[in-house]
Amino acid sequence: MELLNDMALFVEVAKAMSFRGAADATGIPNSTVSRRISGLEKAIGLRLLNRTTRKIELTEAGQLYYESCKRIVEEARLAHEQLGEMLAQPTGLLRASLPVDFATIFLVPLIVEFAGLYPGINFEFDVTPRKIDLVSERFDVAIRMGEPPDSNLIARKLANLPGKLYASPGYIERAGEPAHPSDLDQHECIGFPQSRLWTLHSDTETIEVAVGGRFVLNNVGMTRRLATLDMGVILVPEQIVAEDLASGRLCPLLPHWRGTPVSVYALTETRLLPAKTQRFIEFLRERLGQIG
């Protein structure tokens, strides 16, 4: 980069045929311009300029070098402009791995919005809960819920989604509505195998409740569906059940209580990301960061 900068400075000197003119054009002190051109000549091993007290002139080597430098500097300038345009309107194929339920229930509208903002990006999604190898499988990014595993991957937190309690009107009519989290041990609670102890928080209190029920499963979509069919209470982020709340298929329970937030992360193999991936992560962080 230093050599390219010196080449660009030499082009300015050759255009102006003056150190002072180049200094005025670039905003670099006249003494610095002279010193850097002398250093460039020393590095090349040839005199590029003939200097007199009245003027400077290009040597034969200087004329050849000027023609080459002018082309190289112009190509570099165009490359920077093109990269700037790419950053503003990135293009290419974005390959992303997404968690099944969170993607199908919640991320799809956000992806549609993002696609509308960046028509030059095409998408290939692997919707799976499995652990992927970002390098060998050539994924640009993986979106995952929960704390990321210890690895060499770069984890960027996108959001914390607090869980809330919901049940269907039919279930509430049959089983009653809990007045306090401690009442949940008397209810059918639909949960994940690893989370049969629910931690709930209010503004002033935290309580742990051992919950039970006939259904234990590891799929958010099926958990949601069972709840709409009057089978029990669920603890999930509001965004997962937004459509069911709007339609009245589910109702909030204990609205002043919330579960421990679930983290959402973007995982990448490196910090140096192409524009398409940067924009996707930034977009999700902005949208998901508004939740909570």
TAURMO-V762762 format. One record per residue. PSI is psi in whole degrees, -180 to 180 (NA if undefined). BURIAL is + if it has 9 or more other ideal C-beta (glycine too) atoms within 8 Angstrom, else -. Layout:
psi = (PSI,PSI)
burial = (BURIAL,BURIAL)
//
This chain:
psi = (-37,-40,-43,-39,-40,-36,-43,-38,-40,-40,-42,-40,-44,-37,-45,-17,39,135,-39,-43,-41,-37,-42,-38,-32,-17,13,137,146,-42,-35,-40,-48,-44,-41,-36,-39,-40,-36,-45,-41,-41,-38,-36,15,148,128,-25,139,123,134,176,-21,-31,172,152,152,135,175,-44,-37,-38,-44,-43,-38,-46,-42,-46,-41,-42,-44,-44,-40,-42,-38,-41,-43,-39,-42,-41,-42,-41,-37,-42,-39,-37,-37,-41,76,154,172,-177,124,116,119,143,129,147,139,-64,-44,-37,-52,-33,-39,-40,-26,-48,-35,-40,-41,-43,-44,-43,-35,-33,-30,78,-14,-5,132,160,140,114,136,104,103,150,-5,158,125,162,105,-31,-58,-29,-2,44,144,-36,150,132,126,148,145,166,135,150,157,120,-178,3,153,121,124,119,131,-35,163,121,109,137,147,165,137,153,164,157,-37,-41,-43,-40,-37,-42,-11,167,128,142,-19,152,-31,-20,-14,-22,-9,7,159,114,124,121,-179,152,-36,2,61,5,108,129,123,144,138,-173,-21,-4,148,135,143,133,126,116,156,171,172,-19,122,123,168,33,118,-41,-43,-35,-47,-45,-41,-39,-39,-20,24,26,-4,-172,141,155,100,162,145,-33,-26,-30,19,-43,-39,-35,-43,-35,-11,6,-26,154,146,145,148,63,-17,3,148,153,171,130,145,127,146,129,150,124,130,162,-23,162,-19,102,145,161,-38,-41,-41,-48,-39,-46,-45,-40,-48,-39,-42,-47,-47,-29,-15,-5,148,NA)
burial = (-,-,-,+,-,+,+,+,+,+,+,+,+,+,+,+,+,+,+,-,+,+,+,-,+,+,-,+,-,-,-,+,+,+,-,+,+,-,+,+,+,-,-,+,-,-,-,+,+,-,-,-,-,-,-,+,-,+,+,-,+,+,+,-,+,+,-,-,+,+,-,+,+,-,-,+,-,-,-,-,-,-,-,-,-,+,-,-,-,+,-,+,-,+,+,+,+,+,+,+,+,+,+,+,+,+,+,+,-,+,+,-,+,+,+,-,-,+,-,-,+,-,+,-,+,+,+,+,-,-,-,+,-,+,-,-,-,-,+,+,+,+,+,+,+,-,-,+,-,-,-,-,+,-,-,+,-,+,+,+,+,+,+,+,+,+,+,+,-,-,+,+,-,-,-,-,-,+,-,-,+,-,+,+,+,-,+,+,+,+,+,-,-,-,-,+,-,+,+,+,+,+,-,-,-,-,-,-,+,-,+,-,+,-,+,-,+,-,-,+,+,-,+,+,-,+,+,+,-,-,+,+,+,+,+,+,+,+,+,+,+,+,-,+,+,-,-,-,-,+,+,+,+,+,-,-,+,+,+,-,+,+,+,+,+,+,+,+,-,-,-,-,+,-,+,+,+,+,+,+,+,-,+,+,+,-,+,+,+,-,-,-)
//
